[in-house]
Amino acid sequence: MRKAFSSLLLACALTAGTAWGQAPAAKPDVPLKYGATRFEKRQDDAMRKFRDNRLGAFIHWGLYAIPGGEWDGKVYRGAAEWLKSWAKVPSAEWLELMKQWNPTRFDARAWAKMMKNMGARYVKITTKHHEGFCLWPSKYSPYTVAHTPYGKDILGELVKAFNDEGLDVHFYFSVMDWSHPDWRYDIKTPEDSVAFRRFLAFTDNQLRELATRYPTVKDFWFDGTWDASIKKNAWWTAHAETMLKELLPGVTVNSRLRADDYGKRHFDSNGHLMGDYESGYERKLPDPVRDLRVTQWDWEACMTLPENQWGYHKDWSLSYVKTPVEVLDRIVHAVSMGGNMVVNFGPQADGDFRPEEKEMAEALGRWTARYGTCLYGCDYAGLPKQDWGYYTRRGDDVFMVVFNRPYSGWLTVKTNKGQRATAAALLDGTPLRVVETTSNEYNVAMPSADPGEPFVIRLTLTTTGKANNQYREALT
């Protein structure tokens, strides 16, 4: 009876959606022309590389870095890259900022070394944000780096520098473009429809240009696709994904691009993920106990250092700023549930990073150099979450990533039926005592010396008979 009930819960979980990254309630066999194209994780080499990288960096850089959240003497608390909207600045006036674009301290190689030393395995770059300013010399728009005092191809410099350091490059691309006269938030008239068709053709041209000019790009991360105009043109979202994959075999595309025939985004009307991975997590994460459904598909979260500041804002005192341990906690949290995490940086207008960002990158780098084995190539471990931290897993290796030191000096480990915890050791090989307390429950001793930071234990699990992850079944 219990097994039947667990199976029923699991079946319900695959169709019923809740608040965190879960597919909406499925309508059985809804005929769709523009829905999901697959019903399971991609397992090709390119997708496995995307998944194994686990930790990335995000770079939001554009004209908005020049005013840094301030316009006409007023500082706006909202996200700096939305300043044009907050301050109601006309596009023509906003784009005059191009005359000031001359990042004299920009050094693509220094950026690449900073991100590599941080432990990032890939970097997402804003090729064009909502303002319409392009970091590459697009021949389809006058609003590019080519028409600034700087004049050079910033995106090309970054792609080369990151690739030279062995980092994969991902392109952020905003479909919404405030600079283009044919952009529409909705399609309400025949004239709107004609104009928006022209806009989509323009967007196609820019995407083809990016894919052919920078053929080493591994991923397209779309933004600005939530408006009715896009949702009413589901055909185009499917077409754009197909086009990019034909131009760049193996490229990955996020779920944020896609809409189905009925305007459903991320997940189609049958509850299936569109795109290659879910990108519905901005500054939030799925609950590690209630939301285990996300372990069934690929997903990626992205986070800011000051709350909701992506582009450069001159005043970080307006927002809560995360500490390195808080950032690490979110990174490990994501990996423990089979997701990737991207940490955002907003360079200054001069092309350098603020001291706080450099310090954060250095702190993350020190930790990943010591403990990164619990991140790269790791996945969901299939064990119940414990208060001391998180589990990750790579093959037969299970890692306990400890953030909270228990007063008892013992770390509780609960295994699945058919599993035994037989050994534990620090990454340097120092053994730790393991004591069985009751069936499928063990205590692992804390190290004798307090590490003084989040640390990692390698846990050895032995399978006895047929292991059964009843924990996941019961909760999903």
LUMGULUM-637095 format. One record per residue (C-alpha): residue in three letters; y, x, z; residue number from 0. Coordinates in Angstrom, 1 decimal, m for minus. Layout:
N
[r 'ala',[Y,X,Z],NUM]
...
# end
This chain:
476
[r 'met',[0.0,0.0,0.0],0]
[r 'arg',[2.4,2.8,0.9],1]
[r 'lys',[1.6,4.7,m2.3],2]
[r 'ala',[2.2,1.5,m4.3],3]
[r 'phe',[5.5,0.9,m2.6],4]
[r 'ser',[6.6,4.5,m3.3],5]
[r 'ser',[5.6,4.1,m6.9],6]
[r 'leu',[7.7,0.9,m7.0],7]
[r 'leu',[10.7,2.7,m5.6],8]
[r 'leu',[10.3,5.5,m8.1],9]
[r 'ala',[10.2,3.0,m11.0],10]
[r 'cys',[13.3,1.3,m9.7],11]
[r 'ala',[15.1,4.6,m9.4],12]
[r 'leu',[14.6,5.4,m13.0],13]
[r 'thr',[16.4,2.2,m14.0],14]
[r 'ala',[18.8,1.3,m11.3],15]
[r 'gly',[22.1,3.2,m11.0],16]
[r 'thr',[24.2,3.9,m7.9],17]
[r 'ala',[27.4,5.8,m7.3],18]
[r 'trp',[26.3,9.3,m8.0],19]
[r 'gly',[25.5,10.4,m11.5],20]
[r 'gln',[22.7,7.9,m11.9],21]
[r 'ala',[22.1,5.9,m15.0],22]
[r 'pro',[23.5,2.3,m15.0],23]
[r 'ala',[21.1,m0.5,m14.7],24]
[r 'ala',[19.0,m0.5,m17.9],25]
[r 'lys',[18.8,m3.5,m20.2],26]
[r 'pro',[15.3,m3.4,m21.6],27]
[r 'asp',[15.2,m2.3,m25.2],28]
[r 'val',[18.8,m2.8,m26.1],29]
[r 'pro',[19.1,m1.9,m29.8],30]
[r 'leu',[21.5,1.0,m30.2],31]
[r 'lys',[22.7,2.9,m33.2],32]
[r 'tyr',[24.7,5.5,m31.2],33]
[r 'gly',[22.8,5.9,m27.9],34]
[r 'ala',[20.8,8.8,m26.5],35]
[r 'thr',[18.8,10.9,m29.0],36]
[r 'arg',[16.3,12.2,m26.4],37]
[r 'phe',[14.7,10.9,m23.2],38]
[r 'glu',[13.9,14.2,m21.4],39]
[r 'lys',[15.4,17.6,m20.7],40]
[r 'arg',[15.8,19.9,m23.6],41]
[r 'gln',[13.4,22.8,m23.3],42]
[r 'asp',[14.6,25.2,m26.1],43]
[r 'asp',[15.7,28.7,m25.4],44]
[r 'ala',[19.4,27.9,m25.6],45]
[r 'met',[19.2,25.1,m23.1],46]
[r 'arg',[17.0,27.1,m20.7],47]
[r 'lys',[19.7,29.8,m20.8],48]
[r 'phe',[22.4,27.3,m20.0],49]
[r 'arg',[20.3,26.0,m17.1],50]
[r 'asp',[19.3,29.5,m15.8],51]
[r 'asn',[22.9,30.7,m15.8],52]
[r 'arg',[23.7,28.3,m13.0],53]
[r 'leu',[27.1,29.7,m12.0],54]
[r 'gly',[30.1,29.6,m14.3],55]
[r 'ala',[33.9,29.9,m14.2],56]
[r 'phe',[36.4,27.5,m15.7],57]
[r 'ile',[39.8,28.7,m17.1],58]
[r 'his',[42.6,26.1,m17.5],59]
[r 'trp',[45.5,27.8,m19.3],60]
[r 'gly',[48.2,26.3,m21.4],61]
[r 'leu',[51.9,25.5,m21.7],62]
[r 'tyr',[51.7,23.8,m18.3],63]
[r 'ala',[51.4,27.2,m16.6],64]
[r 'ile',[55.1,27.8,m17.5],65]
[r 'pro',[56.6,25.1,m15.3],66]
[r 'gly',[53.8,25.3,m12.8],67]
[r 'gly',[54.1,21.8,m11.5],68]
[r 'glu',[57.9,21.6,m11.5],69]
[r 'trp',[60.2,19.8,m13.9],70]
[r 'asp',[64.0,19.4,m13.7],71]
[r 'gly',[64.0,20.7,m10.1],72]
[r 'lys',[61.3,18.3,m8.9],73]
[r 'val',[57.8,19.6,m7.8],74]
[r 'tyr',[55.0,17.2,m8.6],75]
[r 'arg',[51.9,17.1,m6.4],76]
[r 'gly',[49.6,16.0,m9.1],77]
[r 'ala',[47.4,18.2,m11.3],78]
[r 'ala',[49.7,20.7,m13.0],79]
[r 'glu',[48.2,20.3,m16.5],80]
[r 'trp',[49.3,16.6,m16.3],81]
[r 'leu',[52.9,17.4,m15.6],82]
[r 'lys',[54.1,16.2,m18.9],83]
[r 'ser',[52.7,12.7,m18.0],84]
[r 'trp',[53.9,12.8,m14.3],85]
[r 'ala',[57.5,13.8,m15.3],86]
[r 'lys',[57.4,11.6,m18.5],87]
[r 'val',[58.5,14.4,m20.7],88]
[r 'pro',[58.6,13.6,m24.5],89]
[r 'ser',[56.2,15.7,m26.5],90]
[r 'ala',[59.0,17.3,m28.6],91]
[r 'glu',[60.7,18.5,m25.4],92]
[r 'trp',[57.4,19.6,m23.8],93]
[r 'leu',[56.4,21.6,m26.8],94]
[r 'glu',[59.6,23.6,m26.7],95]
[r 'leu',[57.8,25.5,m24.0],96]
[r 'met',[56.1,27.4,m26.8],97]
[r 'lys',[59.2,29.4,m27.2],98]
[r 'gln',[58.5,30.8,m23.7],99]
[r 'trp',[54.8,31.6,m24.2],100]
[r 'asn',[54.6,35.3,m23.9],101]
[r 'pro',[51.9,36.3,m21.3],102]
[r 'thr',[52.8,40.0,m21.1],103]
[r 'arg',[50.3,40.7,m18.3],104]
[r 'phe',[47.4,39.0,m20.1],105]
[r 'asp',[44.4,41.4,m20.4],106]
[r 'ala',[41.2,39.7,m21.7],107]
[r 'arg',[39.0,42.6,m20.6],108]
[r 'ala',[40.3,42.4,m17.1],109]
[r 'trp',[39.6,38.7,m17.0],110]
[r 'ala',[36.1,39.3,m18.3],111]
[r 'lys',[35.4,41.9,m15.6],112]
[r 'met',[36.8,39.7,m12.9],113]
[r 'met',[34.5,36.8,m13.9],114]
[r 'lys',[31.5,39.0,m14.3],115]
[r 'asn',[32.1,40.7,m10.9],116]
[r 'met',[32.4,37.2,m9.4],117]
[r 'gly',[28.8,36.5,m10.4],118]
[r 'ala',[29.6,34.0,m13.2],119]
[r 'arg',[27.1,34.0,m16.0],120]
[r 'tyr',[29.4,32.0,m18.4],121]
[r 'val',[33.0,30.9,m18.7],122]
[r 'lys',[34.5,27.7,m20.0],123]
[r 'ile',[37.9,28.1,m21.7],124]
[r 'thr',[40.5,25.4,m22.4],125]
[r 'thr',[40.9,25.8,m26.2],126]
[r 'lys',[43.3,22.8,m26.2],127]
[r 'his',[44.3,20.5,m23.3],128]
[r 'his',[45.9,17.1,m23.6],129]
[r 'glu',[49.3,18.6,m24.4],130]
[r 'gly',[47.9,19.7,m27.8],131]
[r 'phe',[48.8,23.4,m27.6],132]
[r 'cys',[46.0,25.5,m29.1],133]
[r 'leu',[45.0,28.9,m27.7],134]
[r 'trp',[43.8,29.8,m31.2],135]
[r 'pro',[45.8,29.9,m34.5],136]
[r 'ser',[44.6,26.5,m35.8],137]
[r 'lys',[45.6,25.9,m39.4],138]
[r 'tyr',[45.6,22.1,m38.6],139]
[r 'ser',[48.4,22.1,m36.0],140]
[r 'pro',[51.8,23.7,m35.7],141]
[r 'tyr',[51.3,23.9,m31.9],142]
[r 'thr',[49.4,27.1,m31.5],143]
[r 'val',[49.7,30.6,m30.1],144]
[r 'ala',[50.5,31.8,m33.7],145]
[r 'his',[53.9,30.1,m33.4],146]
[r 'thr',[54.8,31.7,m30.0],147]
[r 'pro',[56.5,35.0,m29.1],148]
[r 'tyr',[53.0,36.3,m28.2],149]
[r 'gly',[51.6,35.4,m31.6],150]
[r 'lys',[48.1,36.7,m31.2],151]
[r 'asp',[44.7,34.8,m31.0],152]
[r 'ile',[44.2,34.5,m27.3],153]
[r 'leu',[40.9,32.6,m27.7],154]
[r 'gly',[39.5,35.3,m30.0],155]
[r 'glu',[40.5,38.0,m27.5],156]
[r 'leu',[38.7,36.2,m24.7],157]
[r 'val',[35.6,35.4,m26.6],158]
[r 'lys',[35.2,39.1,m27.5],159]
[r 'ala',[35.9,40.3,m24.0],160]
[r 'phe',[33.5,37.9,m22.3],161]
[r 'asn',[30.8,38.5,m24.9],162]
[r 'asp',[31.2,42.3,m24.4],163]
[r 'glu',[30.6,41.8,m20.7],164]
[r 'gly',[27.4,39.8,m21.4],165]
[r 'leu',[29.0,36.4,m20.5],166]
[r 'asp',[28.4,33.2,m22.5],167]
[r 'val',[31.5,31.4,m23.7],168]
[r 'his',[31.9,27.7,m23.5],169]
[r 'phe',[34.8,25.8,m25.1],170]
[r 'tyr',[36.7,23.0,m23.3],171]
[r 'phe',[38.2,20.7,m25.9],172]
[r 'ser',[40.4,17.7,m25.2],173]
[r 'val',[40.0,14.9,m27.8],174]
[r 'met',[43.1,13.2,m26.4],175]
[r 'asp',[46.1,15.0,m27.9],176]
[r 'trp',[49.6,14.0,m26.8],177]
[r 'ser',[51.2,16.1,m29.6],178]
[r 'his',[49.6,14.2,m32.5],179]
[r 'pro',[51.3,11.1,m33.9],180]
[r 'asp',[48.0,9.4,m34.8],181]
[r 'trp',[46.5,9.6,m31.3],182]
[r 'arg',[46.0,6.1,m29.9],183]
[r 'tyr',[44.9,5.0,m26.4],184]
[r 'asp',[43.5,1.8,m27.9],185]
[r 'ile',[42.9,0.2,m31.3],186]
[r 'lys',[44.8,m3.1,m31.4],187]
[r 'thr',[46.0,m3.4,m35.0],188]
[r 'pro',[44.8,m2.5,m38.5],189]
[r 'glu',[47.6,0.2,m38.5],190]
[r 'asp',[46.1,1.7,m35.3],191]
[r 'ser',[42.7,1.8,m36.9],192]
[r 'val',[44.0,3.7,m40.0],193]
[r 'ala',[46.0,6.1,m37.8],194]
[r 'phe',[43.1,6.8,m35.5],195]
[r 'arg',[40.8,7.5,m38.5],196]
[r 'arg',[43.3,10.1,m39.5],197]
[r 'phe',[43.3,11.5,m36.0],198]
[r 'leu',[39.5,11.7,m35.9],199]
[r 'ala',[39.5,13.6,m39.2],200]
[r 'phe',[42.0,16.0,m37.7],201]
[r 'thr',[39.8,16.5,m34.7],202]
[r 'asp',[36.7,17.1,m36.9],203]
[r 'asn',[38.7,19.8,m38.7],204]
[r 'gln',[39.6,21.5,m35.5],205]
[r 'leu',[36.1,21.4,m34.1],206]
[r 'arg',[34.7,22.8,m37.4],207]
[r 'glu',[37.3,25.5,m37.2],208]
[r 'leu',[36.3,26.5,m33.7],209]
[r 'ala',[32.6,26.5,m34.5],210]
[r 'thr',[33.0,28.6,m37.6],211]
[r 'arg',[35.7,31.0,m36.3],212]
[r 'tyr',[33.9,31.7,m33.0],213]
[r 'pro',[30.2,31.4,m33.8],214]
[r 'thr',[29.0,32.9,m30.5],215]
[r 'val',[30.2,29.9,m28.6],216]
[r 'lys',[27.3,28.3,m26.6],217]
[r 'asp',[28.7,25.0,m25.4],218]
[r 'phe',[31.4,22.3,m26.1],219]
[r 'trp',[32.7,20.6,m23.0],220]
[r 'phe',[34.7,17.5,m24.1],221]
[r 'asp',[37.5,15.9,m22.1],222]
[r 'gly',[40.0,13.1,m22.8],223]
[r 'thr',[37.4,10.7,m24.1],224]
[r 'trp',[37.7,7.9,m21.6],225]
[r 'asp',[40.2,5.7,m23.5],226]
[r 'ala',[39.3,2.5,m25.4],227]
[r 'ser',[40.1,4.2,m28.7],228]
[r 'ile',[37.2,6.5,m28.3],229]
[r 'lys',[34.9,3.9,m26.8],230]
[r 'lys',[35.5,1.7,m29.8],231]
[r 'asn',[34.5,4.6,m32.1],232]
[r 'ala',[31.1,5.4,m30.8],233]
[r 'trp',[30.0,6.4,m34.3],234]
[r 'trp',[32.4,9.3,m34.1],235]
[r 'thr',[31.1,10.6,m30.8],236]
[r 'ala',[27.6,10.7,m32.2],237]
[r 'his',[28.8,12.3,m35.4],238]
[r 'ala',[30.8,15.0,m33.6],239]
[r 'glu',[27.7,16.0,m31.5],240]
[r 'thr',[25.5,16.1,m34.7],241]
[r 'met',[28.1,18.0,m36.6],242]
[r 'leu',[28.4,20.8,m34.0],243]
[r 'lys',[24.7,21.1,m33.7],244]
[r 'glu',[24.3,21.5,m37.4],245]
[r 'leu',[27.0,24.2,m37.5],246]
[r 'leu',[25.7,25.9,m34.4],247]
[r 'pro',[22.0,25.4,m33.8],248]
[r 'gly',[21.2,25.6,m30.1],249]
[r 'val',[24.8,24.7,m29.0],250]
[r 'thr',[25.0,22.4,m26.0],251]
[r 'val',[27.3,19.4,m25.7],252]
[r 'asn',[28.3,17.6,m22.5],253]
[r 'ser',[27.8,13.9,m21.8],254]
[r 'arg',[31.5,13.3,m21.5],255]
[r 'leu',[31.9,13.2,m25.3],256]
[r 'arg',[29.6,10.3,m25.8],257]
[r 'ala',[29.9,6.6,m25.9],258]
[r 'asp',[27.3,4.1,m27.2],259]
[r 'asp',[27.7,0.9,m29.3],260]
[r 'tyr',[28.9,m1.0,m26.3],261]
[r 'gly',[31.3,1.6,m24.9],262]
[r 'lys',[29.0,2.9,m22.2],263]
[r 'arg',[29.8,6.5,m21.4],264]
[r 'his',[27.5,9.4,m20.3],265]
[r 'phe',[24.5,7.1,m20.0],266]
[r 'asp',[23.8,4.6,m22.7],267]
[r 'ser',[23.1,0.9,m22.3],268]
[r 'asn',[19.4,1.6,m21.8],269]
[r 'gly',[20.2,4.0,m19.0],270]
[r 'his',[19.5,7.2,m21.0],271]
[r 'leu',[21.7,10.3,m20.8],272]
[r 'met',[23.7,11.0,m23.9],273]
[r 'gly',[24.5,14.7,m24.7],274]
[r 'asp',[22.6,17.6,m23.3],275]
[r 'tyr',[23.8,17.5,m19.7],276]
[r 'glu',[25.7,15.2,m17.4],277]
[r 'ser',[29.3,16.2,m16.7],278]
[r 'gly',[30.3,13.4,m14.4],279]
[r 'tyr',[31.0,15.6,m11.4],280]
[r 'glu',[34.6,16.7,m10.9],281]
[r 'arg',[35.3,17.9,m7.4],282]
[r 'lys',[32.3,16.0,m6.0],283]
[r 'leu',[28.6,16.5,m5.7],284]
[r 'pro',[25.5,14.2,m5.5],285]
[r 'asp',[24.2,13.6,m2.0],286]
[r 'pro',[21.3,15.9,m1.4],287]
[r 'val',[19.2,13.2,0.3],288]
[r 'arg',[20.1,10.0,m1.4],289]
[r 'asp',[20.7,11.1,m5.0],290]
[r 'leu',[17.6,13.0,m6.0],291]
[r 'arg',[17.6,11.2,m9.4],292]
[r 'val',[19.8,13.9,m10.8],293]
[r 'thr',[17.0,16.4,m10.5],294]
[r 'gln',[15.4,14.6,m13.5],295]
[r 'trp',[18.1,15.7,m16.0],296]
[r 'asp',[20.4,18.6,m16.5],297]
[r 'trp',[23.9,18.4,m15.0],298]
[r 'glu',[27.0,20.5,m14.3],299]
[r 'ala',[29.7,20.1,m11.7],300]
[r 'cys',[33.1,21.7,m11.7],301]
[r 'met',[35.5,22.3,m8.8],302]
[r 'thr',[39.0,23.4,m8.1],303]
[r 'leu',[40.1,25.8,m5.3],304]
[r 'pro',[43.2,23.7,m4.3],305]
[r 'glu',[42.3,20.1,m4.3],306]
[r 'asn',[42.8,18.7,m7.9],307]
[r 'gln',[44.7,21.6,m9.2],308]
[r 'trp',[43.2,22.9,m12.5],309]
[r 'gly',[46.1,24.5,m14.3],310]
[r 'tyr',[48.6,26.9,m12.5],311]
[r 'his',[50.7,25.2,m9.8],312]
[r 'lys',[53.3,27.3,m8.1],313]
[r 'asp',[52.9,25.6,m4.7],314]
[r 'trp',[49.4,25.6,m3.3],315]
[r 'ser',[50.7,24.4,0.1],316]
[r 'leu',[50.7,20.9,m1.3],317]
[r 'ser',[46.9,20.8,m1.4],318]
[r 'tyr',[44.0,21.7,0.8],319]
[r 'val',[42.6,25.1,m0.4],320]
[r 'lys',[38.9,25.8,m0.1],321]
[r 'thr',[37.6,28.9,1.7],322]
[r 'pro',[35.0,31.2,0.1],323]
[r 'val',[32.2,29.8,2.3],324]
[r 'glu',[33.1,26.2,1.2],325]
[r 'val',[33.0,27.3,m2.4],326]
[r 'leu',[29.6,29.0,m1.9],327]
[r 'asp',[28.3,25.9,m0.1],328]
[r 'arg',[29.2,23.8,m3.2],329]
[r 'ile',[27.6,26.3,m5.6],330]
[r 'val',[24.3,26.4,m3.7],331]
[r 'his',[24.4,22.6,m3.2],332]
[r 'ala',[24.5,22.1,m7.0],333]
[r 'val',[21.7,24.6,m7.7],334]
[r 'ser',[19.6,23.1,m5.0],335]
[r 'met',[19.6,19.8,m6.9],336]
[r 'gly',[19.0,21.4,m10.3],337]
[r 'gly',[22.6,21.6,m11.4],338]
[r 'asn',[25.1,24.1,m12.5],339]
[r 'met',[28.5,24.8,m10.9],340]
[r 'val',[31.7,25.9,m12.5],341]
[r 'val',[34.6,27.3,m10.3],342]
[r 'asn',[38.0,26.8,m11.8],343]
[r 'phe',[40.9,29.3,m12.1],344]
[r 'gly',[44.4,28.5,m13.4],345]
[r 'pro',[46.1,31.7,m14.7],346]
[r 'gln',[49.8,32.2,m14.3],347]
[r 'ala',[52.1,31.9,m17.3],348]
[r 'asp',[52.4,35.8,m17.4],349]
[r 'gly',[48.6,36.0,m18.0],350]
[r 'asp',[47.6,37.3,m14.5],351]
[r 'phe',[45.8,35.4,m11.7],352]
[r 'arg',[47.4,34.6,m8.4],353]
[r 'pro',[46.3,36.8,m5.5],354]
[r 'glu',[44.3,34.0,m3.8],355]
[r 'glu',[42.2,33.5,m7.0],356]
[r 'lys',[41.5,37.3,m7.2],357]
[r 'glu',[40.5,37.3,m3.5],358]
[r 'met',[38.2,34.3,m4.1],359]
[r 'ala',[36.5,35.9,m7.1],360]
[r 'glu',[36.0,39.1,m5.0],361]
[r 'ala',[34.5,37.2,m2.1],362]
[r 'leu',[32.1,35.3,m4.3],363]
[r 'gly',[31.2,38.5,m6.1],364]
[r 'arg',[30.2,40.3,m2.8],365]
[r 'trp',[28.0,37.4,m1.9],366]
[r 'thr',[26.3,36.9,m5.3],367]
[r 'ala',[25.7,40.7,m5.6],368]
[r 'arg',[23.7,40.4,m2.3],369]
[r 'tyr',[22.1,37.0,m2.6],370]
[r 'gly',[22.4,35.8,m6.2],371]
[r 'thr',[18.6,35.8,m6.6],372]
[r 'cys',[18.7,32.3,m4.9],373]
[r 'leu',[21.0,31.0,m7.8],374]
[r 'tyr',[20.1,32.4,m11.2],375]
[r 'gly',[17.2,30.8,m12.8],376]
[r 'cys',[16.6,28.6,m9.8],377]
[r 'asp',[16.1,24.9,m9.5],378]
[r 'tyr',[15.3,22.0,m7.2],379]
[r 'ala',[12.6,23.1,m4.7],380]
[r 'gly',[11.1,19.6,m3.9],381]
[r 'leu',[11.6,19.9,m0.2],382]
[r 'pro',[13.6,17.7,2.2],383]
[r 'lys',[17.2,18.8,2.9],384]
[r 'gln',[17.7,20.4,6.3],385]
[r 'asp',[20.9,20.7,8.4],386]
[r 'trp',[20.9,24.5,8.3],387]
[r 'gly',[21.5,24.6,4.5],388]
[r 'tyr',[19.7,24.3,1.2],389]
[r 'tyr',[16.5,25.2,m0.6],390]
[r 'thr',[16.3,26.6,m4.1],391]
[r 'arg',[13.3,27.6,m6.1],392]
[r 'arg',[12.3,29.9,m9.0],393]
[r 'gly',[8.7,29.8,m9.9],394]
[r 'asp',[6.6,30.4,m6.7],395]
[r 'asp',[9.6,31.8,m4.8],396]
[r 'val',[11.3,29.3,m2.5],397]
[r 'phe',[14.7,30.4,m1.0],398]
[r 'met',[16.2,29.1,2.2],399]
[r 'val',[20.0,29.4,2.0],400]
[r 'val',[21.3,29.2,5.5],401]
[r 'phe',[24.9,28.1,6.1],402]
[r 'asn',[24.6,26.7,9.6],403]
[r 'arg',[23.1,28.8,12.4],404]
[r 'pro',[21.0,26.5,14.8],405]
[r 'tyr',[21.6,27.0,18.5],406]
[r 'ser',[17.9,26.9,19.0],407]
[r 'gly',[17.4,30.1,16.9],408]
[r 'trp',[14.8,28.2,14.8],409]
[r 'leu',[15.1,26.9,11.3],410]
[r 'thr',[13.1,23.7,10.7],411]
[r 'val',[11.0,23.6,7.5],412]
[r 'lys',[9.3,20.4,6.5],413]
[r 'thr',[6.7,20.7,3.7],414]
[r 'asn',[5.0,18.2,1.4],415]
[r 'lys',[1.5,17.1,2.0],416]
[r 'gly',[m0.9,19.8,0.8],417]
[r 'gln',[1.6,22.7,1.5],418]
[r 'arg',[1.7,25.2,4.3],419]
[r 'ala',[4.5,27.6,5.2],420]
[r 'thr',[2.7,30.9,5.7],421]
[r 'ala',[5.4,33.6,5.7],422]
[r 'ala',[9.1,34.1,5.6],423]
[r 'ala',[11.3,37.2,5.2],424]
[r 'leu',[14.8,38.3,4.5],425]
[r 'leu',[15.6,39.5,1.0],426]
[r 'asp',[15.3,43.1,2.2],427]
[r 'gly',[11.7,42.4,3.2],428]
[r 'thr',[12.3,42.0,7.0],429]
[r 'pro',[9.7,39.6,8.1],430]
[r 'leu',[10.6,36.5,10.2],431]
[r 'arg',[8.2,34.6,12.5],432]
[r 'val',[6.8,31.3,11.2],433]
[r 'val',[5.4,28.8,13.8],434]
[r 'glu',[3.7,25.5,12.9],435]
[r 'thr',[5.0,22.8,15.2],436]
[r 'thr',[3.2,19.7,13.8],437]
[r 'ser',[1.6,18.6,10.6],438]
[r 'asn',[3.8,19.7,7.6],439]
[r 'glu',[6.5,21.0,9.9],440]
[r 'tyr',[7.3,24.6,10.8],441]
[r 'asn',[9.9,26.7,12.6],442]
[r 'val',[11.2,29.9,11.0],443]
[r 'ala',[12.9,32.3,13.3],444]
[r 'met',[16.5,33.4,12.8],445]
[r 'pro',[16.9,37.1,12.2],446]
[r 'ser',[17.6,39.1,15.4],447]
[r 'ala',[21.0,40.2,14.2],448]
[r 'asp',[23.4,37.5,13.1],449]
[r 'pro',[24.2,38.2,9.4],450]
[r 'gly',[27.7,36.8,9.9],451]
[r 'glu',[27.7,35.0,6.5],452]
[r 'pro',[25.5,32.5,4.7],453]
[r 'phe',[22.2,34.3,4.0],454]
[r 'val',[18.9,33.9,2.3],455]
[r 'ile',[15.3,33.8,3.4],456]
[r 'arg',[12.3,34.0,1.0],457]
[r 'leu',[9.8,31.4,2.1],458]
[r 'thr',[6.1,31.6,1.1],459]
[r 'leu',[4.4,28.3,0.6],460]
[r 'thr',[0.6,28.0,0.2],461]
[r 'thr',[m0.9,25.0,m1.5],462]
[r 'thr',[m4.0,23.5,0.1],463]
[r 'gly',[m5.7,21.0,m2.1],464]
[r 'lys',[m3.4,18.9,m4.3],465]
[r 'ala',[0.2,19.1,m3.2],466]
[r 'asn',[2.1,15.8,m3.3],467]
[r 'asn',[5.9,15.6,m3.2],468]
[r 'gln',[5.9,12.3,m1.3],469]
[r 'tyr',[9.4,13.1,m0.1],470]
[r 'arg',[10.9,12.8,m3.5],471]
[r 'glu',[8.9,9.7,m4.4],472]
[r 'ala',[9.9,7.9,m1.3],473]
[r 'leu',[13.6,8.6,m1.7],474]
[r 'thr',[13.8,8.0,m5.5],475]
# end
